[in-house]
Amino acid sequence: MFDVCVVGGGAAGLPAAIAAARAGAKVMLLEKRPHLGKKILASGNGRCNLSNADISPAHYVSQDSALLGPLLDKLTVGDTRAYWQKLGLELTPEDGRLYPRTMQAKSVLEVLLHELTRLKVGVTQNAHVAAIDSTERDGALEVVTQDGQRLAARSVILATGGKAAPQLGCSGDGYNFAARFGHTILPPAPALVGLRLSSPHLKRLSGLRLQARVSIPELAKEEVGEVLFTDYGISGIPVFDLTAHIGHRAGLTLHLCLADQASLPALESYLRDRLRLLGHKSMHDALQGYLPTQLIAPLLQEASLPLDLPSRKLRNSELTALAALQWNWMFPILGLNTWEQAQTTWGGVPLCEVDIPSFRSKKHPGLFLAGEVLDVHGRCGGYNLHWAFGSGRLAGESAAASAT
């Protein structure tokens, strides 16, 4: 009989196991893949952006957003720094984002694995959990693996992750386990992922990077930064942050502003002056040096303007329409990119179905949930790893206190 069994050896499960063992619990960690922490190693392009200097509910999305404030007060940046420092990991800031000083994700995983070893946490890899059931024995839970092994524990922590990046082992198993105990599952959807768009210009635009303001008016959300056109649509951090709010909503439109000017009249005035100065050039050539060459033909075609039209012959109404298009180019959104490309998951077990801040299930006193399996996700910038590491730590402490 173990005090605590942690299901999942990722960004929530590893801190959960460490916290429980530090509290004196006898802990077993089960991971279905051959190696622990695969998603940690892949995060931040291998650099592991593990937190942010600005942790607040404004950077997170949840159906139960009112619960996030008191909860994040328990997961401060100061606590995060102290936690990692105690493990021997030095952090360094970069534009508000916190990284390991080594700028290597493997440094994060190494200190976690070293602490597991020091605390003598039991670890079983290639352990595919098939079921988690209640038993008649002192309220304990029984974890059953696909190969028939049975493990009893007074507390079980679900740290299985969501469905994002299945190539790294995330399959949504935790939703099935939670549902068996009576938990609601908000249907998961990819988040922090590219958008599939409807446009005849995508093939020509694919590969183009540029600064833009992107918005989805139906969601009242807007972001600014570098975007990347792809053969399926558009990507980049501003787009990823917009997708944190989409979930299963359909019929949305992406609005793209490709202007530096502060207003549409200012943009129109600039274009009028530029075309007056370069009136001897074609429209295509007159826009070179101002817009990326790869953008010019699609923009003019969308505005129904010939590329070889002498710019001095552009009518006022056509100039107004061209400026309006550059200011607000609209693309129907066909949907989100695939789970394989997603960084995190929209949806999951509602936060209101666990006790705050213990993360104990309100459906079973021996069950705890942490990380991406819950209906909480953040924007880009270290918010999701901050949530996973922090919620795992609190769940581990609570599970140990409940079991010992």
ABEGO torsion letter per residue (X at the ends): XBABBBBEBBAAAAAAAAAAAAAGBBBBBBBABABBGAAAAABGGGAGBABBABBBAAABBBABAAAAAAAAAABBAAAAAAAAAAAGBBBBBBGGBBBBAAGBAAAAAAAAAAAAAAAGBBBBBGBBBABBBBBABGGBBBBBBAAGBBBBBABBBBAAEBABGAAAGBAGAAAAAAAAAGBBBBBBBBBGBBBBBBBAAAAAABGBBBBBBBBBAAAGBBBBEBBBBBAAEBBEAAAAAAAAAAEABBGBBBBBBABABABAAAAAAAAAAAAAAAAABBAAAAABGABBAAAAAAAAAAAGBBAABBAAABBAAAAAAAAAAAABBBBBBAEBBBAAABABBBEEBBAAABBOAAGBBAABAABBBBEAABBBBBBBGGAAAAAAAAAAAAAAAAAAAAAX
